[in-house]
Amino acid sequence: MSTNTSFKVKGDDLVKKIKEIIHEGNVNRIIIKNDEGRTYLEIPVTIGVVGTIIMPVLAAVGALAALAANFTIEVVRKE
């Protein structure tokens, strides 16, 4: 079973919040959407892959932050 949590963040805080979420652990997927609900990026998060893909993903998230002022981050967690 999984639960979803949503966060509203400004573009400047997007990378910081994504880092916090990943470091919290127990996350299956992170979905980044704009104010209109359009999905910009969906990040599958698995324990074995986090170390190898975190830098390119954060670079992509940083580029997204320049596209819009506000984002919604949906976090899918395993219970």
ChimeraX commands (.cxc) that place a marker at each C-alpha (Angstrom):
marker #1 position 0.00,0.00,0.00 radius 0.5
marker #1 position 1.25,3.52,-0.74 radius 0.5
marker #1 position 0.41,7.04,0.35 radius 0.5
marker #1 position 0.70,10.30,-1.54 radius 0.5
marker #1 position 1.77,13.62,-0.07 radius 0.5
marker #1 position 1.83,16.95,-1.92 radius 0.5
marker #1 position 3.97,20.03,-1.34 radius 0.5
marker #1 position 3.65,23.43,-2.99 radius 0.5
marker #1 position 7.03,25.11,-3.53 radius 0.5
marker #1 position 8.44,28.09,-5.36 radius 0.5
marker #1 position 10.89,27.50,-8.19 radius 0.5
marker #1 position 13.81,28.72,-6.06 radius 0.5
marker #1 position 13.12,26.06,-3.41 radius 0.5
marker #1 position 12.46,23.15,-5.77 radius 0.5
marker #1 position 15.92,21.52,-5.72 radius 0.5
marker #1 position 16.24,21.95,-1.95 radius 0.5
marker #1 position 12.88,20.28,-1.30 radius 0.5
marker #1 position 13.64,17.38,-3.68 radius 0.5
marker #1 position 16.91,16.74,-1.83 radius 0.5
marker #1 position 15.08,16.75,1.51 radius 0.5
marker #1 position 12.47,14.30,0.25 radius 0.5
marker #1 position 15.07,11.89,-1.14 radius 0.5
marker #1 position 17.10,11.97,2.08 radius 0.5
marker #1 position 13.98,11.22,4.16 radius 0.5
marker #1 position 13.81,7.83,2.48 radius 0.5
marker #1 position 10.80,5.54,2.11 radius 0.5
marker #1 position 9.96,7.24,-1.22 radius 0.5
marker #1 position 8.96,5.30,-4.34 radius 0.5
marker #1 position 8.33,8.15,-6.75 radius 0.5
marker #1 position 8.48,11.94,-6.94 radius 0.5
marker #1 position 6.26,13.77,-9.42 radius 0.5
marker #1 position 6.83,17.45,-10.21 radius 0.5
marker #1 position 3.89,19.39,-11.65 radius 0.5
marker #1 position 3.26,23.01,-12.58 radius 0.5
marker #1 position 0.41,25.17,-11.25 radius 0.5
marker #1 position -1.92,23.85,-13.94 radius 0.5
marker #1 position -1.34,20.22,-12.93 radius 0.5
marker #1 position 0.83,19.34,-15.93 radius 0.5
marker #1 position 3.53,16.79,-15.06 radius 0.5
marker #1 position 7.03,18.06,-15.83 radius 0.5
marker #1 position 9.11,15.27,-14.35 radius 0.5
marker #1 position 8.46,11.91,-12.71 radius 0.5
marker #1 position 11.37,10.47,-10.75 radius 0.5
marker #1 position 11.36,6.81,-9.70 radius 0.5
marker #1 position 13.34,6.53,-6.47 radius 0.5
marker #1 position 14.86,3.21,-5.48 radius 0.5
marker #1 position 17.50,2.67,-2.82 radius 0.5
marker #1 position 20.05,1.09,-5.16 radius 0.5
marker #1 position 19.71,3.76,-7.84 radius 0.5
marker #1 position 19.59,6.95,-5.75 radius 0.5
marker #1 position 23.37,7.32,-5.49 radius 0.5
marker #1 position 24.00,6.94,-9.21 radius 0.5
marker #1 position 21.23,9.11,-10.61 radius 0.5
marker #1 position 20.86,11.86,-8.03 radius 0.5
marker #1 position 23.16,14.41,-9.67 radius 0.5
marker #1 position 21.68,14.28,-13.20 radius 0.5
marker #1 position 18.17,14.33,-11.72 radius 0.5
marker #1 position 18.97,17.37,-9.57 radius 0.5
marker #1 position 20.41,19.11,-12.66 radius 0.5
marker #1 position 17.13,18.46,-14.50 radius 0.5
marker #1 position 15.14,19.70,-11.50 radius 0.5
marker #1 position 17.28,22.85,-11.43 radius 0.5
marker #1 position 16.50,23.48,-15.09 radius 0.5
marker #1 position 12.79,23.01,-14.37 radius 0.5
marker #1 position 12.95,25.62,-11.62 radius 0.5
marker #1 position 13.72,28.22,-14.29 radius 0.5
marker #1 position 10.56,27.35,-16.25 radius 0.5
marker #1 position 7.89,28.30,-13.72 radius 0.5
marker #1 position 7.48,30.17,-10.46 radius 0.5
marker #1 position 5.46,27.58,-8.55 radius 0.5
marker #1 position 5.41,23.80,-8.49 radius 0.5
marker #1 position 3.55,20.98,-6.78 radius 0.5
marker #1 position 5.63,18.01,-5.70 radius 0.5
marker #1 position 3.74,14.75,-5.23 radius 0.5
marker #1 position 5.55,12.15,-3.17 radius 0.5
marker #1 position 4.49,8.49,-3.38 radius 0.5
marker #1 position 5.64,6.54,-0.34 radius 0.5
marker #1 position 5.50,2.87,0.57 radius 0.5
marker #1 position 3.85,2.11,3.89 radius 0.5
marker link #1:1,2 radius 0.2
marker link #1:2,3 radius 0.2
marker link #1:3,4 radius 0.2
marker link #1:4,5 radius 0.2
marker link #1:5,6 radius 0.2
marker link #1:6,7 radius 0.2
marker link #1:7,8 radius 0.2
marker link #1:8,9 radius 0.2
marker link #1:9,10 radius 0.2
marker link #1:10,11 radius 0.2
marker link #1:11,12 radius 0.2
marker link #1:12,13 radius 0.2
marker link #1:13,14 radius 0.2
marker link #1:14,15 radius 0.2
marker link #1:15,16 radius 0.2
marker link #1:16,17 radius 0.2
marker link #1:17,18 radius 0.2
marker link #1:18,19 radius 0.2
marker link #1:19,20 radius 0.2
marker link #1:20,21 radius 0.2
marker link #1:21,22 radius 0.2
marker link #1:22,23 radius 0.2
marker link #1:23,24 radius 0.2
marker link #1:24,25 radius 0.2
marker link #1:25,26 radius 0.2
marker link #1:26,27 radius 0.2
marker link #1:27,28 radius 0.2
marker link #1:28,29 radius 0.2
marker link #1:29,30 radius 0.2
marker link #1:30,31 radius 0.2
marker link #1:31,32 radius 0.2
marker link #1:32,33 radius 0.2
marker link #1:33,34 radius 0.2
marker link #1:34,35 radius 0.2
marker link #1:35,36 radius 0.2
marker link #1:36,37 radius 0.2
marker link #1:37,38 radius 0.2
marker link #1:38,39 radius 0.2
marker link #1:39,40 radius 0.2
marker link #1:40,41 radius 0.2
marker link #1:41,42 radius 0.2
marker link #1:42,43 radius 0.2
marker link #1:43,44 radius 0.2
marker link #1:44,45 radius 0.2
marker link #1:45,46 radius 0.2
marker link #1:46,47 radius 0.2
marker link #1:47,48 radius 0.2
marker link #1:48,49 radius 0.2
marker link #1:49,50 radius 0.2
marker link #1:50,51 radius 0.2
marker link #1:51,52 radius 0.2
marker link #1:52,53 radius 0.2
marker link #1:53,54 radius 0.2
marker link #1:54,55 radius 0.2
marker link #1:55,56 radius 0.2
marker link #1:56,57 radius 0.2
marker link #1:57,58 radius 0.2
marker link #1:58,59 radius 0.2
marker link #1:59,60 radius 0.2
marker link #1:60,61 radius 0.2
marker link #1:61,62 radius 0.2
marker link #1:62,63 radius 0.2
marker link #1:63,64 radius 0.2
marker link #1:64,65 radius 0.2
marker link #1:65,66 radius 0.2
marker link #1:66,67 radius 0.2
marker link #1:67,68 radius 0.2
marker link #1:68,69 radius 0.2
marker link #1:69,70 radius 0.2
marker link #1:70,71 radius 0.2
marker link #1:71,72 radius 0.2
marker link #1:72,73 radius 0.2
marker link #1:73,74 radius 0.2
marker link #1:74,75 radius 0.2
marker link #1:75,76 radius 0.2
marker link #1:76,77 radius 0.2
marker link #1:77,78 radius 0.2
marker link #1:78,79 radius 0.2
view
